[in-house]
Amino acid sequence: MKVTVHESISGIARDDWNALAGDAYPFLSHAFLELAETTGSVSPDAGWAPRHLTLEDGGVLLGALPLYEKSHSWGEFVFDWAWAQAYEQAGFDYYPKLVSAVPFTPAPSSRILLADKGDTQAARTLITAATGLAAETGCSSVHFLFPAEEETSLFEESGLLLRKDCQFHWHNRGYRDFDAFISTFTSAKRKKARRDRRRVQESGITFRRLRGAELDADTWSTVYALIARTFMMRGSLPYFNQAFFEGLSDQLPDGVLVILAEQDELPVAAAVFFESETTLYGRYWGSDGHFDALHFETCYYQGIEYCIETGKQHFEPGTQGEHKISRGFSPVTTWSAHWLAHPEFANAIGRYLDEEGRHIQRYIDAIARHTPYRDEE
């Protein structure tokens, strides 16, 4: 079997990559990853140098791995800043490191892409190839971020350390409409949800849904300005640039959705979503000012309504945010897997992750008791 390192996703045939990735996750599509690279959002200059792996046997593609050499830890959403600091204090370099992830996208999905999903030999070969590449190129470590849960046993069997974390997801249980959904809430939580929505309505704000093909350059410019303003209020710029968003209309016209909030026919806020056949993914939000409850309405309630209307089974609105619990989202476990070349650091981080994992589980168990549903689901 032959492993090849590719310094651009463009070096891998689109149809070949997509045959491995499937269509369950829009972020794993060749179009998404290539657009990120060709627009410069993902590049060596941005600290994301592509090192994608492919595995072939006799010219037949058996598997692939999205992989990047990183010179920092921004845009990952699995936080290892303390590890980097510990390396520095001990006189070692933590960067560069290798990261298998979808850049700037904390959505659980497959990391090991296989022609035969049960081909554990090919999967282990790709994992070994990644750690081998790290050793050959002087990278301190390899990190698989937000892999699918069914992949975690392969990582553990390959000697990687597992790290547990938590997100909040919504699950469609066959709701007829939004009212049927919140009718499952306790009285107090149901009143709160209705009050949130009423405040937005009383502000005279209305909503439009725009699919990828309906989003022209001018509309994307408006949406991007809203997102950029919100990012800059927090002291940074959006990870993806405007050219990336504009390119989505051509490259993923059926995979992107924008919900635009308007007041007096003028855009005041926007949320960008991606979607597969079964799942809606909330990604980016922006507004031009403060509007009471508008974030909850645009990013959560509008998304839930869309899922109910279109029959989607899941809604993943992004990382963090305990405020999602009272709006019908439930805690779920997410994972990452880590290989560190330095054995003493690997041992120390392994002990830390054991303790952190117990803390995360206690947190999940505790917060699950505060969902708004009348009966525990």
C-alpha positions in Angstrom: 0.0 0.0 0.0 1.3 3.5 -0.9 0.7 6.6 1.2 1.0 10.0 -0.6 1.2 13.4 1.1 -0.6 16.1 -0.9 0.1 19.8 -0.3 -3.2 20.8 -1.8 -6.6 19.1 -1.9 -6.6 20.0 -5.6 -3.9 17.3 -6.1 -6.6 14.7 -5.3 -9.3 14.1 -7.9 -12.6 15.6 -6.7 -14.7 12.5 -7.6 -12.2 10.2 -5.9 -12.2 12.2 -2.7 -16.0 12.6 -2.7 -16.4 8.8 -3.2 -14.6 8.3 0.1 -16.1 11.2 2.0 -19.7 10.5 1.0 -22.4 13.2 1.3 -23.3 12.9 5.0 -21.1 15.9 5.9 -20.9 19.0 3.7 -17.6 20.1 5.3 -15.8 17.0 4.1 -16.7 17.6 0.5 -13.8 18.3 -1.9 -15.5 21.6 -2.9 -15.6 22.9 0.7 -12.0 22.0 1.4 -10.7 23.3 -2.0 -12.6 26.6 -1.7 -11.0 27.1 1.7 -7.6 26.7 0.2 -8.1 28.5 -3.1 -9.5 31.6 -1.4 -6.5 31.7 1.0 -8.6 31.2 4.2 -6.6 28.0 4.6 -2.9 28.3 3.6 0.6 28.1 4.9 0.5 31.9 5.4 -2.6 31.5 7.6 -0.9 28.8 9.6 -2.7 25.9 7.9 -0.4 24.1 5.5 -2.3 21.2 3.8 -0.7 17.7 4.2 -3.6 15.5 3.1 -2.9 11.8 3.0 -4.2 9.3 0.5 -3.7 5.5 0.6 -3.6 3.4 -2.5 -3.1 -0.3 -3.3 -2.3 -1.0 -6.9 -3.6 2.3 -8.1 -6.9 1.8 -6.2 -7.7 4.5 -3.7 -8.5 2.8 -0.3 -8.6 5.8 2.0 -7.7 9.4 2.7 -7.2 11.8 5.6 -7.7 15.5 5.8 -4.5 16.8 7.4 -2.8 20.1 8.1 0.5 21.3 9.5 -0.2 24.0 12.0 2.0 26.8 13.4 -0.6 27.8 16.0 -3.8 26.5 17.6 -6.3 29.1 16.4 -9.5 27.9 14.7 -9.5 24.4 16.2 -12.0 24.6 19.1 -10.1 21.9 21.0 -7.9 23.9 23.3 -4.3 22.9 23.8 -2.7 26.3 24.6 -1.7 25.0 28.0 0.1 22.1 26.4 2.0 24.5 24.1 3.0 26.6 27.1 4.2 23.6 29.0 6.4 22.6 26.0 7.8 26.1 25.8 8.6 26.2 29.5 10.4 22.9 29.2 12.5 24.1 26.3 10.7 22.2 23.6 8.8 23.3 20.5 5.1 22.5 20.4 4.7 23.9 16.9 4.6 22.8 14.2 2.0 20.1 14.8 -0.3 18.0 12.6 -4.0 18.4 12.8 -6.7 16.2 11.1 -9.8 18.4 11.1 -12.0 20.6 9.0 -10.6 24.0 9.5 -12.6 26.4 11.7 -15.4 23.8 11.8 -16.1 22.1 15.2 -18.6 19.6 13.7 -18.1 15.9 14.5 -17.6 13.9 11.3 -15.4 11.1 9.9 -11.7 11.8 9.8 -10.6 8.5 8.3 -12.2 8.3 4.9 -12.4 4.8 3.6 -13.6 3.1 0.4 -14.6 0.2 2.6 -15.9 1.5 5.9 -14.9 -1.7 7.6 -11.3 -1.7 6.4 -9.6 -1.4 9.7 -6.2 -2.2 8.2 -6.4 0.8 5.9 -7.6 3.0 8.8 -4.7 2.0 11.0 -2.3 2.5 8.1 -3.5 6.1 7.7 -3.2 6.8 11.4 0.4 5.3 11.4 1.2 7.4 8.3 0.1 10.6 10.1 2.2 9.9 13.2 5.1 8.8 11.0 4.9 12.0 9.0 5.0 14.0 12.3 8.2 12.2 13.3 9.8 12.7 9.9 9.0 16.4 9.7 9.8 17.4 13.3 6.2 18.0 14.4 5.5 17.6 18.1 2.2 15.8 17.8 -0.8 14.7 15.8 -4.4 15.7 16.7 -7.6 14.3 15.3 -10.3 16.8 16.1 -14.0 16.1 16.3 -13.9 12.6 14.8 -17.0 10.5 14.5 -17.6 8.6 17.7 -17.2 5.2 15.9 -13.6 6.1 15.1 -12.5 6.6 18.6 -11.8 2.9 19.3 -9.4 2.8 16.3 -7.5 5.8 17.7 -7.3 4.2 21.1 -6.2 0.9 19.7 -3.5 2.8 17.8 -2.1 4.2 21.1 -3.6 7.7 20.9 -5.0 9.6 23.9 -8.7 10.3 23.8 -10.1 13.6 25.0 -13.8 14.1 25.9 -15.8 17.3 25.5 -19.4 18.4 25.2 -21.6 20.2 22.7 -25.4 20.8 22.7 -27.4 19.3 19.8 -31.1 19.3 19.0 -32.9 16.1 18.0 -36.1 15.9 16.0 -38.6 13.6 17.6 -41.2 13.8 14.9 -42.6 17.2 15.8 -45.4 18.4 13.7 -44.4 22.1 14.0 -42.7 24.5 16.3 -45.6 24.7 18.7 -45.7 20.9 19.0 -42.0 21.0 19.8 -42.3 23.6 22.7 -45.4 21.9 24.0 -43.0 19.3 25.3 -41.4 22.0 27.6 -42.3 22.7 31.1 -44.7 25.6 31.5 -42.0 28.1 32.6 -39.6 27.2 29.8 -42.4 27.2 27.2 -43.4 30.7 28.3 -39.8 31.8 28.1 -39.4 30.5 24.5 -42.6 32.3 23.5 -41.5 35.5 25.2 -38.2 35.3 23.3 -40.0 35.0 20.0 -42.6 37.7 20.8 -39.9 40.2 21.6 -38.4 39.8 18.1 -41.8 40.0 16.4 -42.7 43.2 18.4 -39.4 44.7 17.0 -40.9 44.4 13.5 -38.2 41.9 12.5 -38.9 39.4 9.7 -36.9 36.6 8.3 -35.9 35.4 4.8 -34.3 32.0 4.0 -31.8 32.1 1.2 -30.2 29.0 -0.3 -26.8 29.0 -1.9 -28.0 29.7 -5.5 -30.1 32.7 -4.3 -27.1 34.4 -2.7 -25.4 36.8 -5.1 -22.2 38.7 -4.4 -24.0 41.8 -3.0 -26.0 39.7 -0.6 -22.9 37.8 0.5 -21.2 41.2 1.0 -24.0 42.3 3.3 -24.0 39.0 5.2 -20.2 39.1 5.6 -20.2 42.7 6.9 -22.6 41.6 9.6 -20.5 38.6 10.5 -17.3 40.6 10.4 -18.7 43.3 12.7 -19.6 40.7 15.3 -16.2 39.1 15.1 -14.5 42.4 15.4 -16.5 43.3 18.5 -14.8 40.2 20.0 -11.4 41.4 18.8 -10.8 39.2 15.7 -11.7 38.8 12.1 -13.7 35.9 10.6 -11.7 32.8 9.9 -13.1 32.5 6.4 -12.8 35.5 4.1 -15.6 37.0 2.0 -14.4 35.2 -1.2 -14.9 31.9 0.6 -18.5 32.7 1.4 -19.2 34.0 -2.1 -17.7 30.8 -3.6 -20.2 28.7 -1.6 -23.0 29.7 -4.0 -21.2 28.1 -6.9 -19.5 25.2 -5.1 -22.2 24.1 -2.6 -25.4 25.7 -3.7 -27.5 23.0 -2.0 -25.4 22.8 1.1 -25.6 26.4 2.4 -28.5 28.3 4.0 -28.6 31.9 5.2 -31.3 33.2 7.4 -31.5 36.9 7.0 -33.2 39.1 9.7 -34.7 42.4 8.4 -36.2 45.4 10.0 -38.0 47.9 7.8 -36.7 45.8 4.8 -33.1 46.4 5.8 -30.8 43.5 6.9 -30.0 43.7 10.6 -28.6 40.2 11.3 -27.8 37.0 9.6 -26.9 33.4 10.4 -25.1 31.1 8.1 -25.9 27.3 8.2 -24.7 24.3 6.3 -26.9 21.2 5.8 -26.8 17.6 4.8 -29.9 15.5 4.1 -30.3 14.7 7.8 -28.6 17.5 9.7 -28.4 21.3 10.0 -25.2 22.9 11.1 -25.2 26.4 12.6 -21.9 28.1 11.9 -21.7 32.0 11.7 -23.8 34.8 13.1 -23.6 38.6 12.8 -25.7 41.6 13.6 -25.4 45.4 13.3 -26.5 46.1 16.9 -28.3 44.6 19.9 -31.8 43.4 19.4 -33.5 41.6 22.3 -33.5 37.8 21.8 -32.6 38.1 18.1 -29.6 35.8 18.4 -31.7 33.1 20.0 -34.4 33.5 17.3 -32.1 33.7 14.3 -29.6 31.0 15.3 -31.8 28.6 17.2 -35.5 28.9 16.8 -35.4 29.6 13.1 -33.0 26.6 12.6 -35.3 24.3 14.6 -38.3 25.4 12.5 -36.4 24.7 9.3 -35.4 21.3 10.6 -39.1 20.4 11.4 -40.3 21.7 8.1 -37.7 19.8 6.1 -37.6 16.7 8.1 -34.0 17.0 9.3 -33.3 14.8 12.3 -30.5 16.8 13.9 -29.4 20.4 14.5 -25.8 21.1 15.6 -25.5 24.8 16.4 -21.8 25.0 17.2 -19.6 24.9 20.3 -20.2 26.0 23.8 -23.3 27.9 25.1 -25.2 26.5 28.1 -28.0 28.9 27.1 -28.8 26.4 24.4 -30.1 24.0 27.0 -33.2 26.0 27.9 -34.0 26.2 24.2 -34.3 22.5 23.6 -30.7 21.4 22.9 -29.2 18.5 24.8 -25.6 17.7 25.8 -23.7 15.2 23.7 -20.2 13.9 24.0 -17.6 15.0 21.4 -14.1 13.6 21.1 -10.6 14.3 19.9 -7.6 12.0 19.7 -3.9 12.9 20.3 -0.5 11.5 19.7 2.5 13.2 21.2 6.1 12.3 20.2 7.6 13.1 23.6 6.8 10.2 25.9 7.0 12.1 29.2 4.6 14.8 27.9 2.4 12.1 26.5 2.2 10.4 29.9 1.5 13.7 31.7 -1.2 14.8 29.3 -2.7 11.3 29.5 -3.1 11.6 33.2 -4.6 15.1 32.7 -7.1 13.8 30.2 -8.3 11.1 32.5 -9.2 13.6 35.2 -10.6 16.1 32.6 -12.8 13.4 31.1 -14.3 12.5 34.5 -15.0 16.2 35.1 -16.6 16.5 31.6 -18.8 13.5 32.3 -20.0 15.0 35.6 -20.8 18.2 33.8 -22.8 16.4 31.1 -24.7 14.4 33.7 -25.5 17.5 35.8 -26.5 19.8 32.9 -28.7 17.1 31.3 -30.9 17.4 34.3 -31.8 21.0 33.3 -33.3 20.4 29.9 -36.6 22.2 29.5 -38.6 19.1 28.7 -41.4 18.0 31.0 -40.2 14.4 31.0 -36.6 13.4 30.5 -36.0 12.4 26.9 
